[in-house]
Amino acid sequence: MKTSISSPTRRALLGTALAAGGMAASSAAIVRRRRLNILLVMTDQERGPATLPGALDLPAHDWLRNRGVTFENFTVNTTPCSPSRSTIYFGRHTQQTEMIANLDAPPFPQLNASLRSIGH
């Protein structure tokens, strides 16, 4: 494999390092991108740890908090659940998601189906 001294690629550098180390693995196998594995857990009616009773034992809750990311300083642009969640899932304001009220409340909004969500 030829590499340019002035601007080597990551793949070329890894290939050279593997060859020099006598490893049999190919650089393509190491450079291959892995898909992210993300679990998003959202809860209702949970305020913060300061408002939980001190004697309340929540081992699974504590396990998730200790091994994940917790958003402790945030605001929402709307208080109803469905519009607020639409901004999280789609990264857009409610004007773009067209979710202006909870799904079970008049005017019974319909989500803008053309938007790509974090699930995409």
N, CA, C and O atoms as a GROMACS GRO file, in nm:
protein
  480
    1MET      N    1   0.084  -0.117   0.000
    1MET     CA    2   0.000   0.000   0.000
    1MET      C    3   0.089   0.124   0.000
    1MET      O    4   0.183   0.133   0.079
    2LYS      N    5   0.058   0.218  -0.089
    2LYS     CA    6   0.138   0.340  -0.100
    2LYS      C    7   0.069   0.450  -0.021
    2LYS      O    8  -0.052   0.468  -0.031
    3THR      N    9   0.146   0.523   0.055
    3THR     CA   10   0.091   0.638   0.127
    3THR      C   11   0.170   0.761   0.090
    3THR      O   12   0.290   0.754   0.062
    4SER      N   13   0.103   0.871   0.091
    4SER     CA   14   0.169   0.998   0.064
    4SER      C   15   0.219   1.054   0.196
    4SER      O   16   0.144   1.058   0.293
    5ILE      N   17   0.342   1.096   0.201
    5ILE     CA   18   0.400   1.149   0.324
    5ILE      C   19   0.330   1.279   0.363
    5ILE      O   20   0.312   1.305   0.482
    6SER      N   21   0.290   1.359   0.265
    6SER     CA   22   0.232   1.488   0.296
    6SER      C   23   0.090   1.478   0.350
    6SER      O   24   0.051   1.558   0.435
    7SER      N   25   0.011   1.381   0.303
    7SER     CA   26  -0.126   1.372   0.352
    7SER      C   27  -0.173   1.226   0.356
    7SER      O   28  -0.254   1.185   0.272
    8PRO      N   29  -0.124   1.146   0.450
    8PRO     CA   30  -0.167   1.007   0.458
    8PRO      C   31  -0.312   0.997   0.507
    8PRO      O   32  -0.358   1.079   0.587
    9THR      N   33  -0.381   0.898   0.457
    9THR     CA   34  -0.517   0.876   0.501
    9THR      C   35  -0.517   0.792   0.627
    9THR      O   36  -0.418   0.725   0.658
   10ARG      N   37  -0.626   0.794   0.698
   10ARG     CA   38  -0.638   0.715   0.819
   10ARG      C   39  -0.622   0.566   0.787
   10ARG      O   40  -0.553   0.493   0.858
   11ARG      N   41  -0.686   0.523   0.680
   11ARG     CA   42  -0.680   0.382   0.640
   11ARG      C   43  -0.536   0.341   0.608
   11ARG      O   44  -0.492   0.232   0.644
   12ALA      N   45  -0.463   0.429   0.538
   12ALA     CA   46  -0.325   0.399   0.502
   12ALA      C   47  -0.237   0.391   0.627
   12ALA      O   48  -0.152   0.302   0.637
   13LEU      N   49  -0.258   0.482   0.722
   13LEU     CA   50  -0.180   0.479   0.845
   13LEU      C   51  -0.207   0.352   0.925
   13LEU      O   52  -0.115   0.290   0.977
   14LEU      N   53  -0.334   0.314   0.934
   14LEU     CA   54  -0.368   0.191   1.006
   14LEU      C   55  -0.311   0.069   0.936
   14LEU      O   56  -0.261  -0.022   1.002
   15GLY      N   57  -0.317   0.067   0.804
   15GLY     CA   58  -0.261  -0.044   0.729
   15GLY      C   59  -0.112  -0.057   0.750
   15GLY      O   60  -0.061  -0.168   0.765
   16THR      N   61  -0.041   0.055   0.751
   16THR     CA   62   0.103   0.054   0.774
   16THR      C   63   0.135   0.007   0.916
   16THR      O   64   0.227  -0.072   0.936
   17ALA      N   65   0.057   0.055   1.013
   17ALA     CA   66   0.079   0.015   1.151
   17ALA      C   67   0.053  -0.134   1.170
   17ALA      O   68   0.128  -0.202   1.242
   18LEU      N   69  -0.050  -0.186   1.106
   18LEU     CA   70  -0.080  -0.329   1.117
   18LEU      C   71   0.028  -0.414   1.051
   18LEU      O   72   0.069  -0.516   1.105
   19ALA      N   73   0.074  -0.370   0.936
   19ALA     CA   74   0.178  -0.444   0.866
   19ALA      C   75   0.307  -0.444   0.948
   19ALA      O   76   0.376  -0.545   0.956
   20ALA      N   77   0.339  -0.330   1.007
   20ALA     CA   78   0.461  -0.320   1.087
   20ALA      C   79   0.451  -0.405   1.213
   20ALA      O   80   0.552  -0.458   1.260
   21GLY      N   81   0.332  -0.417   1.268
   21GLY     CA   82   0.313  -0.495   1.390
   21GLY      C   83   0.296  -0.642   1.364
   21GLY      O   84   0.290  -0.721   1.459
   22GLY      N   85   0.290  -0.683   1.240
   22GLY     CA   86   0.276  -0.824   1.206
   22GLY      C   87   0.136  -0.879   1.231
   22GLY      O   88   0.119  -1.000   1.244
   23MET      N   89   0.037  -0.792   1.239
   23MET     CA   90  -0.099  -0.838   1.264
   23MET      C   91  -0.163  -0.881   1.134
   23MET      O   92  -0.133  -0.827   1.028
   24ALA      N   93  -0.251  -0.980   1.141
   24ALA     CA   94  -0.315  -1.032   1.022
   24ALA      C   95  -0.445  -0.960   0.988
   24ALA      O   96  -0.497  -0.975   0.878
   25ALA      N   97  -0.497  -0.882   1.080
   25ALA     CA   98  -0.625  -0.814   1.058
   25ALA      C   99  -0.609  -0.708   0.950
   25ALA      O  100  -0.504  -0.645   0.938
   26SER      N  101  -0.713  -0.690   0.872
   26SER     CA  102  -0.706  -0.588   0.766
   26SER      C  103  -0.746  -0.453   0.822
   26SER      O  104  -0.824  -0.444   0.917
   27SER      N  105  -0.694  -0.348   0.763
   27SER     CA  106  -0.727  -0.215   0.810
   27SER      C  107  -0.873  -0.182   0.787
   27SER      O  108  -0.932  -0.105   0.862
   28ALA      N  109  -0.933  -0.240   0.683
   28ALA     CA  110  -1.074  -0.214   0.655
   28ALA      C  111  -1.162  -0.263   0.769
   28ALA      O  112  -1.262  -0.200   0.800
   29ALA      N  113  -1.126  -0.374   0.831
   29ALA     CA  114  -1.206  -0.428   0.941
   29ALA      C  115  -1.198  -0.337   1.063
   29ALA      O  116  -1.295  -0.326   1.138
   30ILE      N  117  -1.085  -0.271   1.083
   30ILE     CA  118  -1.070  -0.184   1.198
   30ILE      C  119  -1.137  -0.050   1.174
   30ILE      O  120  -1.194   0.008   1.267
   31VAL      N  121  -1.133   0.000   1.053
   31VAL     CA  122  -1.189   0.130   1.021
   31VAL      C  123  -1.341   0.125   1.008
   31VAL      O  124  -1.407   0.229   1.017
   32ARG      N  125  -1.398   0.008   0.988
   32ARG     CA  126  -1.542  -0.006   0.968
   32ARG      C  127  -1.619   0.064   1.079
   32ARG      O  128  -1.587   0.047   1.196
   33ARG      N  129  -1.715   0.140   1.043
   33ARG     CA  130  -1.793   0.215   1.141
   33ARG      C  131  -1.901   0.127   1.203
   33ARG      O  132  -1.965   0.046   1.135
   34ARG      N  133  -1.918   0.144   1.331
   34ARG     CA  134  -2.022   0.072   1.402
   34ARG      C  135  -2.143   0.162   1.418
   34ARG      O  136  -2.129   0.283   1.437
   35ARG      N  137  -2.261   0.103   1.410
   35ARG     CA  138  -2.383   0.181   1.432
   35ARG      C  139  -2.395   0.212   1.579
   35ARG      O  140  -2.360   0.130   1.664
   36LEU      N  141  -2.445   0.329   1.609
   36LEU     CA  142  -2.464   0.369   1.748
   36LEU      C  143  -2.574   0.286   1.812
   36LEU      O  144  -2.672   0.250   1.746
   37ASN      N  145  -2.558   0.256   1.937
   37ASN     CA  146  -2.657   0.182   2.013
   37ASN      C  147  -2.702   0.273   2.128
   37ASN      O  148  -2.637   0.279   2.232
   38ILE      N  149  -2.812   0.342   2.106
   38ILE     CA  150  -2.859   0.442   2.202
   38ILE      C  151  -2.997   0.404   2.251
   38ILE      O  152  -3.085   0.369   2.172
   39LEU      N  153  -3.016   0.411   2.382
   39LEU     CA  154  -3.146   0.388   2.443
   39LEU      C  155  -3.189   0.519   2.506
   39LEU      O  156  -3.121   0.571   2.595
   40LEU      N  157  -3.300   0.573   2.460
   40LEU     CA  158  -3.353   0.698   2.513
   40LEU      C  159  -3.469   0.664   2.605
   40LEU      O  160  -3.570   0.610   2.561
   41VAL      N  161  -3.454   0.695   2.732
   41VAL     CA  162  -3.558   0.668   2.831
   41VAL      C  163  -3.616   0.802   2.874
   41VAL      O  164  -3.544   0.891   2.920
   42MET      N  165  -3.747   0.816   2.858
   42MET     CA  166  -3.816   0.938   2.899
   42MET      C  167  -3.922   0.901   3.001
   42MET      O  168  -3.992   0.801   2.985
   43THR      N  169  -3.933   0.981   3.104
   43THR     CA  170  -4.033   0.955   3.208
   43THR      C  171  -4.125   1.074   3.222
   43THR      O  172  -4.090   1.187   3.189
   44ASP      N  173  -4.243   1.047   3.273
   44ASP     CA  174  -4.341   1.153   3.300
   44ASP      C  175  -4.343   1.184   3.449
   44ASP      O  176  -4.315   1.097   3.532
   45GLN      N  177  -4.374   1.305   3.482
   45GLN     CA  178  -4.396   1.348   3.620
   45GLN      C  179  -4.278   1.322   3.711
   45GLN      O  180  -4.294   1.296   3.830
   46GLU      N  181  -4.159   1.330   3.656
   46GLU     CA  182  -4.039   1.314   3.738
   46GLU      C  183  -3.968   1.447   3.739
   46GLU      O  184  -3.934   1.502   3.634
   47ARG      N  185  -3.947   1.498   3.854
   47ARG     CA  186  -3.880   1.626   3.861
   47ARG      C  187  -3.731   1.604   3.874
   47ARG      O  188  -3.668   1.572   3.773
   48GLY      N  189  -3.672   1.619   3.984
   48GLY     CA  190  -3.529   1.598   3.998
   48GLY      C  191  -3.498   1.517   4.121
   48GLY      O  192  -3.586   1.493   4.204
   49PRO      N  193  -3.373   1.475   4.136
   49PRO     CA  194  -3.335   1.395   4.252
   49PRO      C  195  -3.362   1.468   4.384
   49PRO      O  196  -3.386   1.404   4.486
   50ALA      N  197  -3.356   1.599   4.381
   50ALA     CA  198  -3.378   1.674   4.505
   50ALA      C  199  -3.521   1.661   4.556
   50ALA      O  200  -3.545   1.678   4.676
   51THR      N  201  -3.616   1.631   4.468
   51THR     CA  202  -3.756   1.621   4.511
   51THR      C  203  -3.796   1.478   4.548
   51THR      O  204  -3.908   1.457   4.594
   52LEU      N  205  -3.706   1.380   4.527
   52LEU     CA  206  -3.737   1.242   4.563
   52LEU      C  207  -3.716   1.223   4.713
   52LEU      O  208  -3.623   1.279   4.770
   53PRO      N  209  -3.802   1.143   4.778
   53PRO     CA  210  -3.780   1.115   4.920
   53PRO      C  211  -3.645   1.046   4.941
   53PRO      O  212  -3.606   0.962   4.860
   54GLY      N  213  -3.576   1.080   5.046
   54GLY     CA  214  -3.443   1.026   5.072
   54GLY      C  215  -3.440   0.876   5.092
   54GLY      O  216  -3.342   0.812   5.055
   55ALA      N  217  -3.545   0.817   5.149
   55ALA     CA  218  -3.546   0.674   5.178
   55ALA      C  219  -3.600   0.591   5.061
   55ALA      O  220  -3.612   0.469   5.073
   56LEU      N  221  -3.630   0.654   4.950
   56LEU     CA  222  -3.686   0.583   4.836
   56LEU      C  223  -3.577   0.505   4.765
   56LEU      O  224  -3.480   0.564   4.716
   57ASP      N  225  -3.591   0.372   4.758
   57ASP     CA  226  -3.491   0.286   4.697
   57ASP      C  227  -3.529   0.260   4.551
   57ASP      O  228  -3.630   0.194   4.524
   58LEU      N  229  -3.450   0.310   4.459
   58LEU     CA  230  -3.474   0.293   4.316
   58LEU      C  231  -3.347   0.239   4.249
   58LEU      O  232  -3.279   0.314   4.179
   59PRO      N  233  -3.313   0.112   4.270
   59PRO     CA  234  -3.185   0.060   4.219
   59PRO      C  235  -3.173   0.064   4.067
   59PRO      O  236  -3.067   0.098   4.015
   60ALA      N  237  -3.278   0.031   3.994
   60ALA     CA  238  -3.271   0.033   3.847
   60ALA      C  239  -3.257   0.177   3.797
   60ALA      O  240  -3.183   0.204   3.703
   61HIS      N  241  -3.328   0.267   3.860
   61HIS     CA  242  -3.320   0.409   3.826
   61HIS      C  243  -3.178   0.460   3.849
   61HIS      O  244  -3.121   0.528   3.764
   62ASP      N  245  -3.122   0.426   3.963
   62ASP     CA  246  -2.984   0.467   3.994
   62ASP      C  247  -2.884   0.405   3.898
   62ASP      O  248  -2.788   0.470   3.857
   63TRP      N  249  -2.906   0.279   3.860
   63TRP     CA  250  -2.816   0.211   3.767
   63TRP      C  251  -2.813   0.284   3.633
   63TRP      O  252  -2.706   0.306   3.577
   64LEU      N  253  -2.931   0.320   3.581
   64LEU     CA  254  -2.937   0.393   3.454
   64LEU      C  255  -2.872   0.531   3.464
   64LEU      O  256  -2.798   0.572   3.374
   65ARG      N  257  -2.899   0.601   3.571
   65ARG     CA  258  -2.841   0.735   3.589
   65ARG      C  259  -2.689   0.730   3.596
   65ARG      O  260  -2.621   0.816   3.541
   66ASN      N  261  -2.636   0.628   3.664
   66ASN     CA  262  -2.491   0.618   3.681
   66ASN      C  263  -2.418   0.576   3.554
   66ASN      O  264  -2.299   0.602   3.540
   67ARG      N  265  -2.488   0.513   3.461
   67ARG     CA  266  -2.423   0.462   3.340
   67ARG      C  267  -2.464   0.537   3.214
   67ARG      O  268  -2.423   0.499   3.104
   68GLY      N  269  -2.541   0.640   3.227
   68GLY     CA  270  -2.590   0.710   3.109
   68GLY      C  271  -2.569   0.860   3.120
   68GLY      O  272  -2.484   0.908   3.196
   69VAL      N  273  -2.647   0.931   3.043
   69VAL     CA  274  -2.643   1.077   3.042
   69VAL      C  275  -2.776   1.126   3.097
   69VAL      O  276  -2.882   1.081   3.053
   70THR      N  277  -2.770   1.216   3.191
   70THR     CA  278  -2.891   1.273   3.250
   70THR      C  279  -2.893   1.422   3.222
   70THR      O  280  -2.795   1.492   3.248
   71PHE      N  281  -3.004   1.471   3.171
   71PHE     CA  282  -3.018   1.614   3.145
   71PHE      C  283  -3.078   1.678   3.270
   71PHE      O  284  -3.194   1.654   3.304
   72GLU      N  285  -2.998   1.759   3.337
   72GLU     CA  286  -3.042   1.817   3.464
   72GLU      C  287  -3.076   1.965   3.454
   72GLU      O  288  -3.136   2.020   3.547
   73ASN      N  289  -3.040   2.030   3.346
   73ASN     CA  290  -3.066   2.173   3.331
   73ASN      C  291  -3.123   2.196   3.192
   73ASN      O  292  -3.048   2.215   3.096
   74PHE      N  293  -3.254   2.194   3.181
   74PHE     CA  294  -3.317   2.207   3.051
   74PHE      C  295  -3.449   2.280   3.064
   74PHE      O  296  -3.504   2.295   3.173
   75THR      N  297  -3.499   2.325   2.953
   75THR     CA  298  -3.631   2.388   2.948
   75THR      C  299  -3.705   2.330   2.829
   75THR      O  300  -3.644   2.275   2.737
   76VAL      N  301  -3.836   2.343   2.831
   76VAL     CA  302  -3.917   2.299   2.718
   76VAL      C  303  -3.989   2.421   2.664
   76VAL      O  304  -4.014   2.518   2.735
   77ASN      N  305  -4.022   2.415   2.536
   77ASN     CA  306  -4.088   2.531   2.477
   77ASN      C  307  -4.240   2.522   2.488
   77ASN      O  308  -4.311   2.617   2.455
   78THR      N  309  -4.289   2.408   2.534
   78THR     CA  310  -4.433   2.391   2.551
   78THR      C  311  -4.457   2.290   2.662
   78THR      O  312  -4.382   2.193   2.676
   79THR      N  313  -4.560   2.313   2.742
   79THR     CA  314  -4.581   2.224   2.856
   79THR      C  315  -4.656   2.096   2.826
   79THR      O  316  -4.631   1.996   2.894
   80PRO      N  317  -4.747   2.089   2.727
   80PRO     CA  318  -4.811   1.960   2.699
   80PRO      C  319  -4.708   1.856   2.652
   80PRO      O  320  -4.609   1.890   2.589
   81CYS      N  321  -4.735   1.730   2.684
   81CYS     CA  322  -4.639   1.622   2.657
   81CYS      C  323  -4.609   1.602   2.508
   81CYS      O  324  -4.492   1.602   2.470
   82SER      N  325  -4.710   1.585   2.425
   82SER     CA  326  -4.687   1.551   2.284
   82SER      C  327  -4.607   1.657   2.209
   82SER      O  328  -4.512   1.621   2.140
   83PRO      N  329  -4.640   1.787   2.221
   83PRO     CA  330  -4.559   1.888   2.151
   83PRO      C  331  -4.416   1.893   2.204
   83PRO      O  332  -4.321   1.910   2.127
   84SER      N  333  -4.400   1.879   2.334
   84SER     CA  334  -4.268   1.884   2.393
   84SER      C  335  -4.182   1.768   2.345
   84SER      O  336  -4.065   1.786   2.312
   85ARG      N  337  -4.239   1.649   2.340
   85ARG     CA  338  -4.165   1.532   2.293
   85ARG      C  339  -4.135   1.542   2.144
   85ARG      O  340  -4.031   1.494   2.098
   86SER      N  341  -4.223   1.602   2.068
   86SER     CA  342  -4.197   1.614   1.924
   86SER      C  343  -4.073   1.697   1.898
   86SER      O  344  -4.000   1.672   1.801
   87THR      N  345  -4.047   1.797   1.982
   87THR     CA  346  -3.926   1.877   1.964
   87THR      C  347  -3.800   1.796   1.995
   87THR      O  348  -3.695   1.817   1.934
   88ILE      N  349  -3.810   1.702   2.090
   88ILE     CA  350  -3.695   1.617   2.122
   88ILE      C  351  -3.672   1.515   2.011
   88ILE      O  352  -3.559   1.499   1.965
   89TYR      N  353  -3.777   1.449   1.967
   89TYR     CA  354  -3.763   1.341   1.868
   89TYR      C  355  -3.726   1.391   1.730
   89TYR      O  356  -3.658   1.320   1.655
   90PHE      N  357  -3.769   1.513   1.695
   90PHE     CA  358  -3.746   1.562   1.559
   90PHE      C  359  -3.649   1.680   1.551
   90PHE      O  360  -3.606   1.718   1.442
   91GLY      N  361  -3.613   1.737   1.666
   91GLY     CA  362  -3.518   1.848   1.665
   91GLY      C  363  -3.573   1.971   1.597
   91GLY      O  364  -3.497   2.052   1.543
   92ARG      N  365  -3.703   1.988   1.598
   92ARG     CA  366  -3.770   2.102   1.533
   92ARG      C  367  -3.867   2.166   1.630
   92ARG      O  368  -3.911   2.104   1.726
   93HIS      N  369  -3.900   2.291   1.604
   93HIS     CA  370  -4.002   2.358   1.684
   93HIS      C  371  -4.140   2.300   1.650
   93HIS      O  372  -4.157   2.235   1.547
   94THR      N  373  -4.234   2.324   1.737
   94THR     CA  374  -4.370   2.271   1.716
   94THR      C  375  -4.433   2.325   1.588
   94THR      O  376  -4.522   2.261   1.532
   95GLN      N  377  -4.389   2.442   1.541
   95GLN     CA  378  -4.442   2.494   1.416
   95GLN      C  379  -4.408   2.402   1.299
   95GLN      O  380  -4.486   2.388   1.205
   96GLN      N  381  -4.290   2.337   1.306
   96GLN     CA  382  -4.251   2.246   1.198
   96GLN      C  383  -4.305   2.104   1.219
   96GLN      O  384  -4.340   2.036   1.122
   97THR      N  385  -4.312   2.058   1.345
   97THR     CA  386  -4.364   1.923   1.369
   97THR      C  387  -4.516   1.919   1.356
   97THR      O  388  -4.575   1.813   1.338
   98GLU      N  389  -4.578   2.036   1.366
   98GLU     CA  390  -4.724   2.051   1.360
   98GLU      C  391  -4.794   1.981   1.477
   98GLU      O  392  -4.914   1.953   1.469
   99MET      N  393  -4.720   1.954   1.582
   99MET     CA  394  -4.777   1.896   1.703
   99MET      C  395  -4.799   2.012   1.800
   99MET      O  396  -4.706   2.054   1.869
  100ILE      N  397  -4.922   2.064   1.804
  100ILE     CA  398  -4.948   2.184   1.882
  100ILE      C  399  -5.027   2.157   2.010
  100ILE      O  400  -5.045   2.247   2.091
  101ALA      N  401  -5.073   2.035   2.028
  101ALA     CA  402  -5.147   1.996   2.148
  101ALA      C  403  -5.125   1.847   2.171
  101ALA      O  404  -5.072   1.779   2.083
  102ASN      N  405  -5.166   1.797   2.286
  102ASN     CA  406  -5.156   1.653   2.309
  102ASN      C  407  -5.242   1.578   2.209
  102ASN      O  408  -5.344   1.630   2.162
  103LEU      N  409  -5.203   1.457   2.177
  103LEU     CA  410  -5.274   1.379   2.075
  103LEU      C  411  -5.420   1.357   2.107
  103LEU      O  412  -5.504   1.348   2.017
  104ASP      N  413  -5.453   1.348   2.236
  104ASP     CA  414  -5.591   1.319   2.274
  104ASP      C  415  -5.674   1.444   2.305
  104ASP      O  416  -5.783   1.435   2.360
  105ALA      N  417  -5.621   1.561   2.269
  105ALA     CA  418  -5.690   1.686   2.298
  105ALA      C  419  -5.721   1.761   2.169
  105ALA      O  420  -5.642   1.757   2.074
  106PRO      N  421  -5.836   1.830   2.164
  106PRO     CA  422  -5.865   1.912   2.046
  106PRO      C  423  -5.756   2.016   2.029
  106PRO      O  424  -5.709   2.070   2.130
  107PRO      N  425  -5.714   2.047   1.912
  107PRO     CA  426  -5.768   2.013   1.781
  107PRO      C  427  -5.717   1.882   1.723
  107PRO      O  428  -5.713   1.869   1.601
  108PHE      N  429  -5.678   1.784   1.805
  108PHE     CA  430  -5.631   1.652   1.761
  108PHE      C  431  -5.525   1.666   1.651
  108PHE      O  432  -5.552   1.637   1.534
  109PRO      N  433  -5.407   1.711   1.688
  109PRO     CA  434  -5.303   1.738   1.587
  109PRO      C  435  -5.252   1.611   1.519
  109PRO      O  436  -5.259   1.502   1.575
  110GLN      N  437  -5.202   1.630   1.398
  110GLN     CA  438  -5.138   1.522   1.323
  110GLN      C  439  -4.992   1.559   1.304
  110GLN      O  440  -4.961   1.672   1.264
  111LEU      N  441  -4.904   1.466   1.332
  111LEU     CA  442  -4.762   1.491   1.318
  111LEU      C  443  -4.724   1.506   1.172
  111LEU      O  444  -4.776   1.436   1.086
  112ASN      N  445  -4.633   1.598   1.144
  112ASN     CA  446  -4.581   1.617   1.010
  112ASN      C  447  -4.499   1.493   0.970
  112ASN      O  448  -4.386   1.476   1.016
  113ALA      N  449  -4.554   1.408   0.887
  113ALA     CA  450  -4.492   1.280   0.852
  113ALA      C  451  -4.370   1.294   0.761
  113ALA      O  452  -4.300   1.195   0.739
  114SER      N  453  -4.343   1.411   0.709
  114SER     CA  454  -4.228   1.428   0.621
  114SER      C  455  -4.097   1.449   0.696
  114SER      O  456  -3.990   1.448   0.635
  115LEU      N  457  -4.104   1.469   0.827
  115LEU     CA  458  -3.984   1.494   0.906
  115LEU      C  459  -3.911   1.366   0.941
  115LEU      O  460  -3.973   1.261   0.961
  116ARG      N  461  -3.779   1.375   0.948
  116ARG     CA  462  -3.698   1.260   0.991
  116ARG      C  463  -3.672   1.274   1.141
  116ARG      O  464  -3.638   1.382   1.189
  117SER      N  465  -3.690   1.164   1.214
  117SER     CA  466  -3.675   1.167   1.358
  117SER      C  467  -3.538   1.115   1.400
  117SER      O  468  -3.458   1.075   1.315
  118ILE      N  469  -3.510   1.115   1.529
  118ILE     CA  470  -3.383   1.060   1.577
  118ILE      C  471  -3.376   0.911   1.550
  118ILE      O  472  -3.266   0.854   1.552
  119GLY      N  473  -3.486   0.847   1.526
  119GLY     CA  474  -3.487   0.705   1.493
  119GLY      C  475  -3.434   0.674   1.355
  119GLY      O  476  -3.392   0.562   1.327
  120HIS      N  477  -3.434   0.774   1.268
  120HIS     CA  478  -3.381   0.753   1.133
  120HIS      C  479  -3.230   0.746   1.139
  120HIS      O  480  -3.165   0.728   1.036
   0.00000   0.00000   0.00000
